[in-house]
């Protein structure tokens, strides 16, 4: 049937659409992959310096893109997909999707310090306040914490810990919204189940109202400007 109106609707799963007698290619199938990103991989499709990239670890029949970023020295949950619309919602601040991290930091942090960690601090790009902070152990030289943030700001976890006087030694993301890392080994990837994909869609079905601080909480203290120690790697040939 010839189409003369731009308002005509077509179902690509049912209708055969042609332009000047040539069929339009069908949309590629959507893929949703969970990767346990290891250290040393860059969160991009192509690296101009030749470093290994995360898409090398997920062999699929379509072109996949990372959902957000993890630093090259950060491990854990990273989603890869070719669903651009869902990616946009997963990363948009209005949906406040929780990200859960396990951090090993320098110095002693005790349970008595958790109130200060939960209060939040003022970073150079605004207030940073975790949804949750749990103490997981440690000693005089290092401590282990589980922190949940609802934003994906650059180096946010590292900057937050640094602002409280504790440099991050190791960092791993163990959950991204409803998706948990589980027992997936470092460097391994698997497709999400249909239930996990539905859970992701449900998690960003409606915006989350702005989250106030705890009742009676004082204003966030302004963090002193402390440099973040970023390890630099020498790129072969440079």
N, C-alpha and C positions, 0 to 999 in steps of 0.2 A: 504494500500500500504506500503510495507516494506521500511524503510528509511536507506540508506547506506552512505549518505553523510552528514556531519555536517553542510553543507551550505544550506540544505533544509529548506524552510520557511513553517511555518504553521500558520494558522489563528485560534486562540483559540475559537473564536466565531462561527466558521464554522466546523473546523476539530476536530475529536475525536482522541486524541493522547494517545497511550498506550506504556508502557515500560514493556517488558516481559509479555505481555498480561494483564497488570494492567493499568487501565486508570489513567492519571494524574489528580489531582484535579484542578478544574477550578480556575482561579484567582478570588479573592474576589472583590466584587463591590467596586468602589471608593466612598468614602464619604468625604464631605467637610462641616464642622460645624463651626458656629460662636458662641463663648461663651462670655458672659459678665462676666469676671472673678471677683469674689468678693475678698475682703481682707481676709487673713487668709488661702488661698489655695495655695499649692505648685505646681509649674508647672512641673510636672513629672507624670509618670504612677503609680509609687510605691514609698512611702517614708519609709525609714527604721525606722523612729521615730514615725510612726503611725499618722502623721498629715494628714488632708484631702487633697486630690489631685484633680486637675482640671478634670481629666477624670471621676471622680465620678458624675460630673454634666451633662455629655452628654451620655445618654443611646442610644447606637447604636448596630447593629448586627455584627459589625466588630471592630477590635482593632484599636483605634485611638491614634495618637501621637500629642503632641503640636508642633506648628510651632514656634520655638523660645521659649523665656522665659519671664515671668514677675515675678518680686520679689513678695514674699508672701504678702507684704503690698501694692502692686500696683493693681489697678482695671482696668477693661475695655476690649478692643478688644483682644481676643486670638483665633486664628484659630486652629482647630483640624482636622487631616486628616490621611488617610492611603496611600496617594499619595506621596511616597518618592521622586520621581523625581521633582515634583512641589515644594515640601518643600525645596529641595536643592537650587533651583533657587530663591525662595522667600527670602531666608536668605543670599544668596551670595552677597557680597559687590558690585560686578560689575554691579548689576541691580539696586542698589540705590533705593530700594523701600521706599517711604516716610512713616514714622510713626509719627502720630500726638498725642501730649500729652497735657492735661490740668494740670497745676501744681499750687499748692498753696504753696507759699514760705514765709519764715520769712522776715520781714523788708519791707521797702517802695521801690517799683520800680515804676517809672513814665514813661510816654511816652518819656520824654527827655532822659531816660536811654536806650532806645531801640537800638540806634546805637551801643552802647557798647555790648549789648547782641547779636546783629547780627554779630558782627565782628569776634567772635570766640575766643577760648583760646587754649593754649597748655597744654594738660593733660599729665600725665605720660606715656600714650601709644600713644601719637601723637596729632595732631591738631583735635579739635572738633569745628565744625562750623554748626549751624543749617541752614536748608533751609529757615526757616521763624520763626519770633517771633512776637506775637501779645500781646498787653496789654489788659487785660480783667477787670481791676479794682483792688481795694484794698485801704488800708489805711496805717497808720503809723506802724502797727504791722505786717500785712500780705498783700501780693499782689497775684494776679491771672494772670497767663500767659498761652498762648498757644504756644507750641514749636513744630516744625517739624524737625525731623532728618531723615537722609537717611541711617543710620547704626544701627546695633543692638548691639553695644558694651556694655559690662557689666556695669551696673549702670551709663550709659552715661549721662542721663538727671540729675540724682541726683548729679553726679560729676561736671557737667557743671554749674549747679546752685550754688553749693558749692564753686566752683572756683571763681564765681562772687560775693561771699559774702552772699549768700542767701540759707539757708538750706531748702530742700523740706519738707513740712509738709504733703502734700497729693498729690498723682499722679494718673492720670487716662489716659489710652490710648483710644482715641476716633476714631481713624482710622488706618488701616494698608493697605497701598496701596489704591486700590479703594474700600475697604470694610469699611463701616461706622457703628458705634455702633448703631446710631438711638435711638429708644425708648425701646430697649431690656433691661428688668430689670436685676439688679445684680443677678448672679447665674443662669440665664436662658440661654438656648442654642437653636439654630435653624439651620437647614440645609441651606447652601447657595443656591440661585437660580441658574439655568443654566447660566443666564446672568452674575451673579457675578463670577461664576467659569471662564467663558470666559474672563471677565475683568481681573481676576488675571493672567490668562495665557498670555493675551495681554501685561500686565504690565511688564512681565519678558521675553518677546519674543526676546529682543535684549539688549545687555549691554548698559549702559549709559556712555557717555564720562565723563572724570574727570571734576568735577565742580570747576571752579576757584572762587576766592573771588570776591566781588564787585569791579568794576573798581576803581582804585586808593586807594583800601583799604590797610592800613598799615599791617605789619606782625602781626600775632596773638600774644598777650602778653602771656608770660609763667605764668601759674597759680602757686601761692604759694601752697606748700603742706599743705593742711588742711584735717584733718580726717573727713570722712563721718560718721555721726552718724547713725549706723544701730541698730535698736531695736532688742534685742535678746529675744526669747521666751523660757521659760523653758519647756522642753519636759518631759511629764509624765514618771516617772520611771527612770529618769536619774539624 
